[in-house]
Amino acid sequence: MRRRLPALVVATALVVGAPGLAWAAWQAIGTGTAFARADALPPGPTPTATVTGRNVHLSWSAVSFGDGTPVAGYLVERYDTSGTPQGIGASCSGTVTGLSCTETAVPPGTWRYGIRAVQGSWTGPEGTHSTAVTVGAPTFTWDSPAPISSLPATRTGTLTNFVTGEVVTFRLDDPSMGPILVGSTTPTSIPGSGSAAASVTIPPGVTDGAHTVYAVGSSGASVASAAITVDTTAPTVSGATIQKGSGGIGGWIRQGGTYRVYANASDATSGVASVTADVSTITTGASAVALAAGSWVVDGVTYGYRSALLTANATLSAGPKAFSVAATDGAGHSTTATGFTVTVDNTAPSGTNVQAVNGVGVAGRPDAGDVLTLTYGEPMEPESFIAGWTGASTTVTVRIVDNIGGRDWVQIWDASNTTQLTAFGTVRLSTNTYVTSTVSFTGSTATISGGTVTITLGTPSGTTNTVGAGTMRWTTNAGATDRAGNACTVANLNEPGPSDADF
């Protein structure tokens, strides 16, 4: 008879921890046959991640123990770009027994995914992370960015990267407190792609200006915005003028001459899209001349739009000619401003008087402070005498040149005394005894008011002499023009009135 001891079996679970490795072991103690076995959970698989809208679909291959037995399940984790775990959405949380899952409502950002194998209460090491995938932020874009020109107005657009199943509400200017707008999406709830067509109505009473329409998803996880501009008001044309092609004084032209149109137009909301001028009364057929944007000053006024160089009809009657300016804004509103005129002057100017009077020195002797006056029969263009001259006091040099053809002559030169300003013409004095060699009066000044040119002598460079009564003669020059650009008639004008002492 054999005695057998009662069988005593003790099962003990040991977990030996080491980085990246999990072990499970069982130990049996007792009489009779004994068996012990140990195996390790393999590393998790590398998942493949695919983004659709705000959903990330994950799939992976099965992993098994060394004997080919598949593991019971898998744990999924999402990481940011710095490798920090972010938790996982409910659809992929806990133990996943299959070989795929889809995390929904994933926050916008760039993510990687890792997987661990699971067997009972044991978890294996994480496998290699997936390739990084990017989930886009919600967007809202209009099909047309054009300003809204009248209210109410319905605009269509597109939503992307919204959470699947959301219903969208549209608000004006504030995503939480702004007025709710009439709007809809197609389909009504956001599909799996995260994209939907949107239609929103902007109601009457919305003020002109920039606004923002917010699309707010019902889950609170999706908010996007799109800007709109409401402009129900036409632009304003606040001024216009015409200036001859050579510049200078505005408002005057001549037949056959060149000119440009200048205008100011504004629209505070959507901006000015185009400006045109109708100058068909001046140039046949020019009813819609385009003006380009820029900055120019005419008669002290800054204009923001200017035409190209135009040519007036070769035959054009004298007098005022009306023209108009039209402007269109970015919303398509147009306005036309009328009542602008330009004066056509076809008559050449001519000299009418020349005088030289004593200032503070000796009468009859050219001294500093003496004044030479040249008078024309109509207002003259300052720029025709000196480039850029407005008529205000400017520095010139007066020369008295000794004995040209038996007389001394007065010439006007520039401030540096290097270039003669021929448009002033020349003045022949009554004798050749004012100077014995050329004397330059540096620091002289010239002004122009209407048709009167006033030149005040500066400091003489040499000796001048006293001369008795006589008569000067002024020879005008075609370089001088009137406001319309007509060249001065060239003629010799003797000093009017009785013979007197000049200077």
C-alpha positions in Angstrom: 0.0 0.0 0.0 1.4 3.3 -1.0 0.7 6.5 0.9 0.2 9.6 -1.1 0.5 13.0 0.2 -2.4 15.4 -0.4 -1.6 17.5 -3.4 -0.8 21.1 -2.5 -0.7 23.5 -5.4 0.3 27.2 -4.9 0.0 29.5 -7.8 2.1 32.6 -7.6 2.1 35.5 -10.2 5.4 37.3 -10.5 5.9 40.5 -12.5 9.5 41.4 -13.2 9.6 45.0 -14.3 12.1 46.2 -16.8 11.8 49.2 -19.2 9.9 48.2 -22.2 9.3 44.6 -21.1 6.6 42.8 -19.2 6.9 39.2 -17.9 4.2 36.9 -16.6 5.3 33.7 -14.7 3.4 30.9 -12.8 5.0 28.6 -10.2 3.4 25.3 -9.0 4.6 23.4 -5.8 3.3 19.9 -4.7 3.6 16.2 -5.1 3.5 14.4 -8.3 4.2 15.9 -11.6 5.2 19.6 -11.6 5.3 22.1 -14.4 6.5 25.8 -14.7 6.1 28.2 -17.6 7.1 31.8 -18.3 6.5 34.0 -21.4 6.8 37.8 -22.3 4.2 40.1 -23.8 5.6 41.3 -27.2 6.0 45.0 -28.1 2.9 46.6 -29.6 2.5 47.0 -33.3 3.1 50.3 -35.3 -0.2 51.7 -36.3 -1.1 53.4 -39.6 -3.0 56.7 -39.0 -5.3 58.3 -41.6 -7.1 61.6 -41.1 -10.6 62.4 -42.4 -12.0 65.7 -41.1 -11.6 65.5 -37.4 -11.5 61.7 -37.3 -8.3 59.6 -37.2 -8.6 56.0 -38.3 -6.0 53.7 -36.9 -5.2 50.2 -38.1 -2.4 47.8 -37.2 -1.2 44.2 -37.5 -1.8 41.5 -34.9 1.0 40.6 -32.5 1.4 37.2 -30.8 3.3 35.4 -28.2 6.3 33.4 -29.1 4.2 30.2 -29.6 2.0 32.0 -32.0 -0.9 32.7 -29.6 -2.4 36.2 -30.4 -2.5 38.7 -27.6 -5.9 39.4 -26.1 -6.1 43.2 -27.0 -4.4 46.5 -27.4 -4.2 49.9 -25.7 -3.9 53.1 -27.9 -2.3 56.3 -26.9 -2.0 59.7 -28.7 1.1 62.0 -28.3 1.8 65.6 -29.3 4.9 66.7 -31.1 7.0 66.8 -27.9 6.0 63.2 -27.0 3.6 64.1 -24.2 0.6 61.7 -23.9 -2.7 63.4 -24.6 -5.2 60.7 -23.7 -7.4 59.1 -26.3 -11.0 59.6 -27.4 -13.7 57.2 -26.2 -13.9 55.3 -29.5 -10.3 54.2 -29.1 -10.0 54.1 -25.3 -9.7 51.0 -23.1 -8.8 47.6 -24.5 -9.4 47.3 -28.2 -9.8 43.7 -29.2 -9.8 44.3 -32.9 -7.1 45.5 -35.2 -8.4 49.0 -35.8 -10.3 51.9 -34.3 -11.3 55.5 -35.2 -10.7 58.3 -32.8 -13.4 61.0 -33.4 -13.5 64.7 -32.5 -9.8 64.8 -32.4 -8.5 68.3 -31.4 -6.7 70.2 -34.2 -2.9 69.6 -34.1 -0.1 67.3 -35.1 -0.2 63.8 -33.5 1.5 60.4 -33.3 -0.1 57.2 -32.0 1.4 54.3 -30.1 0.0 50.9 -29.2 0.7 48.4 -26.4 -0.3 44.7 -26.3 -2.6 43.6 -23.5 -3.0 40.1 -21.9 -5.3 40.0 -18.9 -4.0 42.4 -16.4 -0.5 42.6 -18.1 0.5 45.3 -20.5 3.4 45.0 -22.9 5.9 47.6 -24.1 4.7 50.3 -26.6 5.7 49.8 -30.2 7.1 52.3 -32.6 4.9 55.4 -33.0 2.9 56.1 -36.2 4.0 58.7 -38.7 2.8 62.1 -37.6 -0.6 63.2 -38.9 -2.2 66.6 -38.8 -5.8 67.3 -37.9 -6.8 70.7 -39.3 -8.5 73.5 -37.4 -12.1 74.3 -38.4 -12.5 76.7 -41.3 -15.3 78.8 -42.8 -14.8 80.3 -46.2 -17.2 82.3 -48.4 -17.7 81.3 -52.0 -17.4 85.0 -53.0 -15.5 87.6 -51.0 -17.2 90.5 -52.6 -18.8 93.2 -50.3 -22.5 93.0 -49.7 -24.2 95.8 -51.5 -27.8 95.5 -50.2 -29.6 93.8 -47.3 -30.9 91.3 -46.7 -28.3 89.2 -48.5 -27.7 85.4 -48.5 -24.1 84.2 -48.8 -22.9 80.7 -49.4 -19.7 79.1 -48.2 -17.9 76.0 -47.0 -17.2 74.5 -43.6 -14.2 72.1 -43.1 -12.8 70.2 -40.2 -15.9 70.3 -38.0 -16.8 67.4 -35.7 -18.9 64.7 -37.2 -22.5 64.9 -36.2 -22.4 68.6 -35.1 -25.3 70.9 -35.9 -24.0 74.4 -36.7 -25.4 77.8 -35.5 -24.3 81.0 -37.1 -23.7 84.2 -35.1 -22.8 87.8 -36.1 -19.6 89.4 -34.7 -19.4 87.3 -31.5 -19.3 83.5 -31.3 -21.2 83.3 -28.0 -23.3 86.5 -27.6 -23.7 87.7 -31.2 -27.1 87.7 -32.8 -28.1 84.4 -34.3 -28.3 84.5 -38.1 -30.6 82.5 -40.3 -28.4 79.8 -41.7 -28.1 76.2 -42.6 -25.6 73.5 -43.7 -25.9 70.8 -46.3 -26.1 68.1 -44.9 -27.9 69.4 -41.8 -25.4 67.7 -39.4 -21.7 67.5 -40.2 -20.8 64.3 -42.0 -17.8 62.1 -41.4 -15.7 64.2 -43.8 -16.0 67.2 -41.5 -17.1 69.4 -44.4 -20.4 70.9 -45.4 -21.9 73.6 -47.5 -23.2 76.6 -45.6 -25.8 79.3 -46.4 -26.2 82.4 -44.2 -28.5 85.4 -44.5 -27.3 88.8 -43.3 -30.4 90.7 -42.2 -31.5 94.3 -42.8 -30.1 96.8 -40.2 -26.5 95.5 -40.2 -24.3 98.6 -40.4 -21.9 99.3 -43.2 -18.4 98.2 -42.4 -16.5 95.0 -41.6 -18.2 92.2 -39.8 -17.5 88.6 -38.8 -19.8 85.6 -39.2 -19.1 82.7 -36.7 -20.0 79.1 -37.4 -20.4 77.4 -34.0 -20.7 73.6 -33.8 -23.2 72.1 -31.2 -20.5 70.1 -29.5 -18.5 73.2 -28.7 -15.4 71.6 -30.3 -15.7 73.5 -33.6 -15.8 77.3 -34.1 -14.7 79.0 -37.3 -15.3 82.5 -38.7 -15.5 84.3 -42.0 -15.2 88.1 -42.6 -17.8 90.0 -44.6 -18.0 93.7 -45.6 -21.4 95.4 -45.8 -21.4 98.4 -48.1 -24.8 99.9 -49.0 -23.5 103.4 -49.7 -22.2 104.9 -53.0 -18.7 106.4 -53.0 -18.1 110.2 -52.8 -16.4 112.4 -55.4 -15.2 115.4 -53.4 -13.3 117.4 -56.0 -11.8 117.5 -59.5 -9.8 119.8 -61.7 -8.0 119.8 -65.1 -4.4 121.0 -65.4 -2.5 121.6 -68.6 0.1 119.0 -69.5 3.0 121.3 -68.6 1.7 121.6 -65.0 1.4 124.7 -63.0 -1.9 126.5 -62.5 -5.0 124.3 -62.8 -8.4 125.1 -64.4 -7.1 126.5 -67.7 -6.2 124.8 -71.1 -6.0 125.8 -74.7 -7.2 124.2 -77.9 -4.9 121.5 -79.2 -3.0 121.5 -75.9 -2.4 118.5 -73.6 -4.0 118.2 -70.2 -4.8 115.7 -67.3 -7.9 115.2 -65.2 -7.4 115.1 -61.4 -10.0 114.0 -58.9 -10.7 112.9 -55.3 -13.0 110.0 -54.6 -13.5 107.9 -51.4 -15.5 105.0 -50.0 -14.8 104.3 -46.3 -16.3 100.8 -46.4 -15.3 98.8 -49.5 -12.9 101.3 -51.1 -12.9 102.8 -54.5 -12.7 100.3 -57.4 -12.6 102.7 -60.3 -12.7 106.4 -61.2 -13.5 107.8 -64.7 -14.0 111.2 -66.2 -16.3 112.4 -69.0 -14.3 115.1 -70.8 -16.1 114.7 -74.2 -16.7 118.5 -74.3 -13.0 119.0 -74.5 -11.8 115.8 -76.4 -14.3 114.2 -78.7 -15.3 110.7 -77.6 -13.5 110.9 -74.2 -16.6 110.0 -72.2 -15.1 107.4 -69.8 -11.4 108.3 -69.3 -9.8 106.1 -66.6 -8.1 107.7 -63.7 -5.3 105.9 -61.8 -4.7 106.1 -58.1 -1.7 108.1 -56.7 -0.9 111.4 -55.1 -0.6 114.7 -56.9 -0.9 118.4 -55.9 -2.6 121.0 -58.0 -3.1 124.6 -56.7 -2.3 123.4 -53.2 -4.9 120.6 -53.3 -3.8 116.9 -53.1 -5.7 114.6 -55.5 -5.8 110.9 -55.3 -6.6 110.1 -58.9 -5.2 111.3 -62.2 -5.8 110.5 -65.9 -3.1 109.9 -68.5 -2.1 112.8 -70.7 -5.0 113.8 -73.0 -5.1 116.2 -75.9 -7.8 118.8 -76.4 -9.5 119.2 -79.7 -7.5 121.2 -82.3 -10.4 123.6 -82.6 -12.1 124.4 -79.3 -14.0 127.6 -78.5 -12.9 129.8 -75.7 -14.7 129.8 -72.4 -15.7 127.3 -69.7 -16.2 123.6 -70.5 -18.1 121.3 -68.2 -16.8 117.8 -67.3 -17.9 115.1 -64.8 -16.3 112.4 -62.7 -17.8 109.0 -61.9 -16.6 106.6 -59.2 -17.5 103.0 -58.4 -16.8 101.3 -55.1 -15.9 97.7 -54.3 -19.6 96.8 -53.7 -20.6 98.0 -57.2 -22.2 101.3 -56.2 -21.6 104.2 -58.6 -21.9 107.9 -58.3 -21.3 110.7 -60.9 -20.3 114.2 -59.8 -21.1 117.1 -62.2 -20.5 120.8 -62.1 -16.8 120.8 -62.7 -15.4 123.2 -65.4 -12.2 124.1 -67.1 -11.7 127.4 -69.0 -10.4 127.3 -72.6 -8.1 130.3 -73.4 -6.7 130.4 -77.0 -5.3 134.0 -76.8 -1.5 134.5 -76.5 -0.4 136.9 -73.8 1.7 139.9 -74.4 3.7 142.4 -72.5 2.0 145.7 -71.5 4.4 147.6 -69.3 8.0 147.8 -68.0 9.2 150.0 -65.2 12.3 150.3 -62.9 11.9 152.4 -59.7 14.2 153.5 -57.0 14.2 151.7 -53.7 16.4 153.1 -50.9 19.5 154.1 -52.9 20.4 156.9 -55.2 17.7 157.7 -57.8 18.9 156.8 -61.3 21.5 154.4 -60.1 20.9 150.6 -59.9 21.2 149.7 -56.2 20.1 146.9 -53.9 16.4 147.3 -53.2 15.5 148.9 -56.6 12.6 147.3 -58.3 12.1 146.2 -61.9 8.4 145.4 -62.9 7.4 143.4 -66.0 3.6 143.5 -66.7 1.6 141.2 -69.0 -1.9 141.6 -70.2 -3.2 138.5 -68.4 -2.2 136.2 -65.5 0.9 134.2 -66.3 2.1 130.7 -65.5 5.0 130.9 -62.9 6.4 127.5 -64.0 7.0 128.8 -67.5 9.6 131.2 -66.0 11.2 128.9 -63.4 10.6 125.1 -63.1 8.4 124.4 -60.0 7.8 128.1 -59.3 4.5 128.9 -57.7 4.9 132.7 -57.9 6.0 133.1 -54.3 9.3 135.0 -53.6 12.2 133.1 -55.1 15.9 134.0 -55.4 17.3 135.0 -58.7 20.3 136.9 -60.0 19.9 140.2 -62.0 22.7 141.0 -64.4 23.4 144.4 -66.0 25.5 143.6 -69.0 27.7 146.4 -70.3 27.3 147.8 -73.8 25.5 145.3 -76.1 24.9 147.2 -79.3 25.4 150.5 -77.7 23.2 150.0 -74.6 23.4 148.2 -71.3 21.1 145.3 -70.9 19.2 143.7 -67.9 19.1 139.9 -67.9 17.6 137.5 -65.3 19.7 134.5 -64.2 19.1 131.7 -61.7 20.1 132.0 -58.0 23.5 130.5 -58.7 24.1 132.9 -61.6 24.9 130.0 -64.0 21.8 129.8 -66.2 19.9 132.6 -67.8 16.1 132.5 -67.3 15.2 133.5 -70.8 11.4 133.4 -70.3 11.7 136.8 -68.5 13.0 138.3 -71.7 15.6 141.1 -71.7 15.4 144.8 -70.9 17.5 147.3 -72.9 18.4 150.3 -70.9 18.5 153.8 -72.3 22.3 154.2 -72.3 25.5 152.2 -72.0 26.7 154.1 -68.9 25.0 152.3 -66.0 28.0 149.9 -65.7 31.5 149.7 -67.2 31.5 145.9 -67.0 28.9 143.3 -66.1 27.5 143.7 -62.6 25.6 140.8 -61.0 23.0 141.6 -58.3 23.1 138.3 -56.3 20.4 137.6 -53.8 17.8 139.3 -56.0 14.1 138.1 -55.6 11.3 137.6 -58.0 7.5 137.3 -57.4 4.6 136.9 -59.7 1.0 137.9 -59.0 -1.4 137.5 -61.9 0.3 139.2 -64.8 2.8 141.2 -62.8 6.4 140.1 -62.3 8.2 142.0 -59.6 12.0 141.7 -59.4 13.9 143.3 -56.5 17.6 143.9 -56.9 20.0 142.2 -54.5 23.7 143.1 -53.7 25.7 144.4 -56.7 29.0 142.8 -57.5 30.6 146.0 -58.8 30.2 149.7 -59.2 27.1 151.2 -60.9 26.6 154.7 -62.1 23.8 157.3 -61.9 22.0 158.0 -65.2 19.5 160.6 -66.1 16.0 160.3 -67.7 15.6 157.8 -70.4 13.3 155.1 -71.9 13.8 151.3 -71.5 12.7 148.7 -74.0 11.5 145.2 -72.9 11.8 142.3 -75.4 9.4 139.6 -74.4 10.1 135.8 -74.8 7.9 133.0 -76.1 9.0 130.8 -73.2 6.6 132.7 -70.9 3.1 131.3 -71.1 -0.3 132.2 -69.6 -2.3 129.8 -67.4 -3.6 127.9 -70.4 -0.2 127.4 -71.9 -0.4 130.0 -74.7 3.1 131.2 -75.5 3.8 134.9 -75.1 3.9 137.0 -78.2 7.5 138.1 -78.9 7.7 141.9 -79.2 9.7 144.9 -78.2 7.8 147.1 -75.7 9.1 150.6 -75.0 8.6 151.8 -71.5 5.2 153.7 -71.5 4.9 157.2 -70.3 7.3 160.2 -70.3 11.0 159.7 -70.2 12.2 159.3 -66.5 15.1 158.1 -64.5 15.2 154.4 -64.0 16.3 152.7 -60.8 
